[in-house]
Amino acid sequence: MPIYEYECQQCGHQLEKLQKFSDAPLVHCPECEQDALKKLISSTSFKLTGTGWYETDFKNKTLKEDKSAPKKEAKAGSATEKKTVTPKSTEAKNE
């Protein structure tokens, strides 16, 4: 069951409550006795560690690959020019 944090909009009192997902949110402040509690958004209390997670295995993969890969220099005209090669046997017949 998750722990939810609440804060009273009237007096500023904060509290934590262990509740089921299906439980209705609290509204009654135990400090000032007003119906002014609002649920707070808070960070989780766990972190995914070990292998197989984005954070540990894939986050910096593209940066490491870019730095470690040797830079390829394109030869002049190799990618843009297309040469037509005719077989020698065909050349002999045409002559």
Helices and strands as residue ranges (DSSP letters): E 3-8, E 14-18, E 37-39, I 54-58, H 61-68, H 88-94
